Amino acid sequence: MLGFSRKRFFITLGLSVGMWVITALIQAYVTFSKYLGTFSSGCQVTGYPIDVCVLMGPDVPAILIILINIFFWFWIIHLFWNFFQERGK
C-alpha cells in the first residue's frame, strides 16, 4: 500500500485529518469578522491550503474541497515522514 504498512497509513491519515482541523480552526478565526454582519453572505470553513472563501470560480461543493485538503495534508505528512526516515538511516 504505497510502500508503507496499514498502521502507518492510518496514523498518517489521522495526522492529516488533525492538521486539517487545525487549519479549519485558523481559517474560522481569520475569516470570522470578515463574514459577520447583516448583509454577509457567509463562508463555509474548509481549511487550508484551498480556501473556498477565496475561490472565485465555479461553485464547488465544500465537501470536495475538504477532501482535497485532507488529501494534500496526507501527502505532505507522508513525504516529511519519508524524508526524516531516510535521514535517520
Beta strands, then each sheet from edge to edge (+ up, - down):
end
